[in-house]
Amino acid sequence: MHKHVFRTYTLQINSKKSRKIITSLAWFVAIVFVVTGLLVSRSTLLEKTQRETLTASAGADAGLSSHPSDNGNGLATESLRPTFFSYLMYLMTDINFHDVSSLLNWQIPMMNVSQVQLISGGADKPGQGSFVPPKETDPTQSASMSRTMQEHAANTKPAGGTSTANTAATTDQNPEVYIYHTHNREAYLPELHGVTQPDDAYDAKINITRYGDTLVQDLKQLGVSSIHTTNDYWTMGPYWNAYKYSRQTVKQVLKQHPGLKMILDIHRDSEPKSVTTTIVKGAPTAGIYFIIGGMNPHHDENERLANALKNQMDQEYPGLCRGIWRKTSTQYDTIYNQDLSPNSVLIEIGGPYNTPDELNRAVDDLSHVIADVLKKEK
């Protein structure tokens, strides 16, 4: 029979060192509880703070307001409120658990800084789109991108890529307008057979370059000569390097045509249709907005061109323009090649859900705006 032996231990806290350790632990626990309480109380105010910040950047007359998220078909869904845990993790790591793509972009906490500022709004009337900050997305890194799209991205990025030499089509030897597309495969779902998800709205042939061609022809009918390049930058390497590739093409075109009065990089937005669609003269039309590269040290010069186009657009086609936005970021390129010319601006036309009719109306209106602004400068 085994005899159980019980031992007792006594913690001696008579020494100054022991008392100091216990006191420090008590203070640490108290501080943790206080900080936790403050964060919990403040986390419920996070959405309100974001709305106030965004509204302030838009200005009182812009009519900017936060609204529930949209599912792409004009149906609002309840926005997710941040929990204490998700808010604390965002503060420490810049990871947003309501945005899975932030996991892909995470590098070093507090090192990535991005800002989107509404410089000038338009007529934000009910049913005519809204001033929603533009997004910067990489379709090849989207967490929600389908397997088909992932395979498509992998198969269209061979090592070495293709040449950035411009494949230009021009309507005159002395063009006034240059049109190109850094994200040339941005496309529209109504034109893509069997494709239903906006993250899959990219195509090698049926894409934004079609509407660049339309703009060239519309300008020609208005007596404006233009040049259009349709290089496939998708095949040249990582998506985030697209502006580096298109930059070489722009430099070549500017060297060949130094007298260009407008350099327009035309894109497709990624927002749902309720945001990207407006009503112009009674007809549904794809909305248009302008992007200025805030990291360009001379962005004020480019803003003058954007303002001239926007003001003319507001005068001729009220409601068409979704504003002028300035973007800055330490994470990705927000110069947008605009440092190469003060006459350069980025234009977003419609979103993935817009129809050909809506897009053609927008392009036709844009061509008249461009022609009229050029006439005023002569």
C-alpha positions in Angstrom: 0.0 0.0 0.0 1.4 3.3 -1.1 1.5 6.1 1.3 0.5 9.5 -0.2 2.7 12.4 0.7 1.3 15.9 0.3 3.6 18.8 0.1 2.7 22.4 0.5 4.5 25.4 -1.0 4.4 29.0 0.3 5.1 32.0 -1.9 7.3 34.4 -0.1 6.6 38.0 -1.1 8.5 39.6 1.6 11.3 40.8 -0.6 11.1 44.2 -2.4 11.7 42.5 -5.7 8.7 40.2 -5.4 6.4 43.1 -4.3 7.6 45.1 -7.3 6.8 42.3 -9.7 3.3 41.8 -8.3 2.6 45.5 -8.4 3.7 45.8 -12.0 1.5 42.9 -13.0 -1.5 44.5 -11.3 -0.9 47.8 -13.1 -0.6 45.9 -16.4 -3.9 44.1 -15.9 -5.6 47.4 -15.0 -4.2 49.2 -18.0 -5.4 46.3 -20.3 -8.9 46.6 -18.9 -9.0 50.4 -19.3 -7.7 50.3 -22.9 -10.1 47.5 -23.8 -13.0 49.5 -22.4 -12.0 52.5 -24.4 -11.6 50.5 -27.7 -14.9 48.8 -27.2 -16.7 52.1 -26.7 -15.0 53.7 -29.6 -15.4 50.8 -32.0 -19.1 51.5 -32.3 -18.2 55.0 -33.5 -15.9 53.8 -36.3 -18.5 53.8 -39.1 -19.7 57.3 -38.1 -16.1 58.6 -38.1 -15.5 57.2 -41.5 -18.7 58.8 -42.9 -17.8 62.2 -41.4 -14.3 62.0 -42.8 -15.5 61.1 -46.3 -18.2 63.8 -46.2 -15.7 66.4 -45.2 -13.4 65.6 -48.1 -16.4 65.8 -50.5 -17.6 69.2 -49.3 -21.0 70.3 -48.2 -22.3 70.8 -51.7 -21.3 67.4 -53.0 -24.2 65.6 -51.3 -21.9 62.7 -50.3 -23.3 60.3 -47.8 -22.6 56.8 -46.6 -25.1 54.2 -47.6 -25.6 50.5 -47.3 -23.5 48.3 -49.6 -24.9 47.3 -52.9 -25.0 43.8 -54.4 -24.6 44.9 -58.0 -28.2 44.8 -58.9 -29.3 47.9 -57.0 -30.3 45.9 -53.9 -29.0 47.3 -50.7 -27.5 44.9 -48.1 -26.8 45.7 -44.4 -23.2 46.8 -43.9 -21.1 44.9 -41.4 -20.4 46.7 -38.2 -16.8 46.2 -36.9 -16.3 44.1 -33.8 -13.8 45.0 -31.1 -11.6 42.1 -32.1 -11.6 43.1 -35.8 -11.1 46.8 -35.0 -8.1 46.0 -32.7 -6.6 43.7 -35.4 -7.0 46.5 -38.0 -5.2 49.0 -35.7 -2.3 46.6 -35.1 -1.9 45.0 -38.6 -4.0 46.9 -41.2 -5.9 43.7 -41.8 -9.6 44.3 -42.3 -11.6 41.0 -41.6 -14.5 42.4 -43.6 -12.2 42.8 -46.7 -10.4 39.5 -47.4 -8.2 41.2 -50.0 -6.4 43.2 -47.2 -4.8 39.9 -46.1 -3.1 39.7 -49.5 -1.9 43.3 -49.3 -0.6 43.2 -45.8 3.1 43.9 -45.4 4.2 46.0 -42.4 1.7 47.6 -40.1 1.2 51.4 -40.6 3.5 51.5 -43.6 0.8 51.5 -46.3 -1.0 54.8 -46.5 -3.7 55.6 -49.1 -6.0 58.5 -49.5 -8.8 59.3 -51.9 -10.1 62.9 -52.0 -13.0 64.3 -53.9 -11.7 67.4 -55.5 -14.9 68.4 -57.3 -18.3 66.8 -57.4 -21.1 67.0 -59.9 -24.9 66.9 -59.8 -25.5 64.0 -57.4 -29.3 63.8 -57.9 -31.4 60.9 -56.7 -31.1 58.0 -59.1 -28.0 59.5 -60.7 -25.1 57.5 -59.2 -23.2 58.8 -56.2 -19.8 60.0 -55.1 -18.3 56.7 -54.0 -14.5 56.7 -53.6 -12.9 54.7 -56.4 -11.2 51.4 -55.6 -7.8 50.1 -56.6 -8.2 46.4 -57.2 -5.9 43.7 -58.7 -8.1 41.1 -60.5 -5.3 38.5 -60.4 -5.1 38.7 -56.6 -8.8 39.0 -55.7 -9.8 36.6 -52.9 -13.3 36.1 -54.5 -12.0 35.6 -58.1 -13.2 32.4 -59.6 -10.9 29.5 -60.5 -11.6 30.1 -64.2 -10.3 33.7 -63.8 -7.2 32.6 -61.9 -6.3 30.1 -64.6 -6.9 32.8 -67.2 -4.6 35.2 -65.4 -1.9 32.5 -65.0 -2.1 31.5 -68.7 -1.9 35.1 -70.0 1.3 36.1 -68.2 4.2 34.3 -70.0 7.7 35.1 -68.9 9.0 38.2 -70.6 5.7 39.4 -71.8 5.3 41.4 -75.0 6.7 44.7 -76.3 5.5 48.0 -75.1 6.1 49.5 -78.5 2.9 51.4 -79.4 0.4 49.7 -81.7 -1.2 53.0 -82.7 -4.1 53.8 -84.9 -4.5 57.4 -85.8 -7.0 59.5 -87.8 -4.4 62.2 -88.6 -0.7 62.9 -88.8 -1.1 65.6 -86.2 -3.5 64.2 -83.6 -4.8 66.4 -80.8 -6.0 63.6 -78.5 -4.2 60.4 -77.4 -6.3 57.5 -76.0 -4.8 54.5 -74.3 -5.7 51.9 -71.7 -3.3 50.8 -68.9 -5.8 48.2 -67.7 -6.8 47.2 -71.3 -8.6 44.0 -70.4 -11.2 45.7 -68.2 -14.5 44.5 -69.6 -18.3 44.7 -69.1 -20.4 41.7 -68.0 -23.3 42.2 -70.5 -20.8 41.6 -73.3 -19.1 38.5 -71.9 -20.9 35.3 -72.6 -21.3 33.1 -69.6 -19.5 35.5 -67.2 -21.6 36.7 -64.3 -19.1 37.9 -61.6 -17.6 41.4 -61.6 -14.2 40.0 -60.5 -14.2 38.0 -63.8 -15.0 41.0 -66.0 -11.7 40.9 -67.9 -11.2 39.8 -71.5 -8.4 39.7 -74.0 -10.6 40.9 -76.9 -14.0 42.2 -75.7 -12.9 45.0 -73.4 -12.5 48.7 -72.7 -10.4 49.2 -75.9 -13.7 48.8 -78.0 -15.0 52.0 -76.5 -11.6 53.7 -77.1 -12.2 52.9 -80.8 -15.7 54.3 -80.6 -14.4 57.5 -79.0 -11.8 57.9 -81.8 -14.5 57.6 -84.5 -16.9 59.9 -82.6 -14.1 62.5 -82.3 -13.3 62.2 -86.0 -16.9 63.0 -86.9 -16.6 66.1 -84.8 -13.4 67.2 -86.6 -11.0 66.1 -83.8 -8.0 64.0 -84.8 -6.8 61.4 -82.4 -4.5 58.5 -81.8 -5.3 55.2 -80.1 -3.1 52.5 -78.7 -4.4 49.1 -77.6 -1.3 47.3 -76.2 -2.1 44.3 -74.0 -0.2 45.1 -70.9 -1.8 42.2 -69.0 0.7 39.8 -70.7 3.8 41.8 -69.6 4.0 40.9 -65.9 2.4 41.7 -62.6 -0.8 43.7 -62.7 0.5 46.3 -60.3 3.3 47.1 -62.8 0.8 47.9 -65.6 1.6 51.7 -65.3 5.3 51.0 -65.7 4.5 49.2 -69.0 2.1 51.7 -70.4 4.5 54.5 -69.4 6.9 53.4 -72.1 4.2 53.5 -74.7 3.1 57.0 -73.6 6.6 58.3 -73.8 7.0 56.9 -77.3 3.8 58.5 -78.5 4.7 61.8 -76.9 8.0 61.7 -78.7 6.3 61.1 -82.0 3.5 63.6 -81.4 4.7 66.4 -79.0 1.8 68.6 -79.9 -0.9 66.4 -78.2 -3.4 68.5 -76.3 -5.0 65.6 -74.3 -3.7 62.3 -73.1 -6.5 60.1 -71.8 -6.0 56.8 -70.0 -9.5 55.3 -70.2 -10.6 52.6 -67.7 -13.7 50.8 -66.4 -14.8 51.3 -62.7 -15.4 48.3 -60.4 -18.5 49.6 -58.5 -22.0 48.1 -58.8 -24.5 49.4 -61.4 -26.4 51.6 -58.9 -23.2 53.6 -58.5 -21.9 53.6 -62.0 -25.2 54.4 -63.8 -26.8 57.8 -64.2 -29.6 59.4 -66.0 -28.7 62.0 -68.7 -31.4 63.7 -70.7 -33.9 61.0 -69.7 -31.7 58.0 -70.8 -29.7 55.6 -68.6 -26.0 56.3 -69.2 -22.7 55.0 -67.8 -21.3 57.6 -65.4 -17.9 59.1 -65.9 -15.4 60.4 -63.4 -11.8 61.6 -63.5 -8.7 60.5 -61.5 -5.8 62.7 -60.7 -2.5 61.1 -59.5 -1.7 62.7 -56.2 1.8 61.4 -56.1 2.6 63.4 -59.3 4.4 66.6 -57.9 2.7 68.7 -60.7 -0.8 67.3 -60.2 -2.3 70.8 -60.0 -1.6 71.2 -63.8 -3.5 68.0 -64.6 -6.4 69.1 -62.4 -6.9 72.1 -64.6 -7.6 69.8 -67.6 -9.9 67.6 -65.5 -11.8 70.6 -64.3 -12.2 72.0 -67.8 -13.7 68.6 -69.0 -15.9 68.3 -65.9 -17.2 71.9 -66.1 -18.1 71.4 -69.8 -19.7 68.0 -69.0 -21.8 69.5 -66.2 -22.9 72.3 -68.6 -23.8 70.0 -71.5 -24.8 66.7 -69.8 -25.8 67.4 -66.2 -25.5 64.3 -64.0 -23.0 62.5 -66.3 -19.9 63.4 -64.3 -19.3 61.5 -61.0 -16.6 64.0 -60.0 -12.9 64.4 -59.9 -10.9 62.3 -57.4 -7.3 62.7 -56.3 -5.6 59.5 -55.2 -2.4 59.1 -53.3 -0.8 55.9 -52.0 2.5 54.6 -50.7 1.4 51.0 -51.7 0.8 51.3 -55.4 1.4 53.7 -58.4 -0.7 56.9 -58.1 1.2 59.0 -60.6 -0.7 57.3 -63.5 1.9 58.6 -66.0 0.5 62.1 -65.5 3.9 63.5 -64.7 4.7 63.0 -68.4 2.3 65.7 -69.5 0.1 68.4 -67.8 -2.5 67.4 -70.4 -2.9 64.0 -69.0 -5.9 62.6 -67.0 -7.3 59.2 -66.2 -11.0 58.6 -67.0 -13.3 55.9 -65.7 -16.4 55.0 -67.8 -19.1 52.9 -66.3 -18.7 49.7 -64.3 -18.9 45.9 -64.9 -22.7 45.9 -65.1 -23.2 48.7 -67.6 -24.7 47.8 -71.0 -23.4 48.7 -74.5 -26.2 51.2 -74.9 -25.3 52.9 -71.7 -21.6 52.9 -72.5 -22.1 54.2 -76.0 -24.2 57.1 -74.8 -21.4 58.0 -72.3 -18.7 57.8 -75.0 -20.7 59.9 -77.4 -21.3 62.6 -74.7 -17.6 62.5 -73.8 -16.6 63.0 -77.4 -18.7 66.2 -77.6 -17.2 67.5 -74.3 -13.7 66.9 -75.5 -14.3 68.6 -78.9 -15.9 71.6 -77.2 -13.1 72.0 -74.7 -10.5 71.9 -77.5 -12.5 74.6 -79.4 -12.4 76.9 -76.4 -8.6 76.6 -76.2 -8.1 77.5 -79.9 
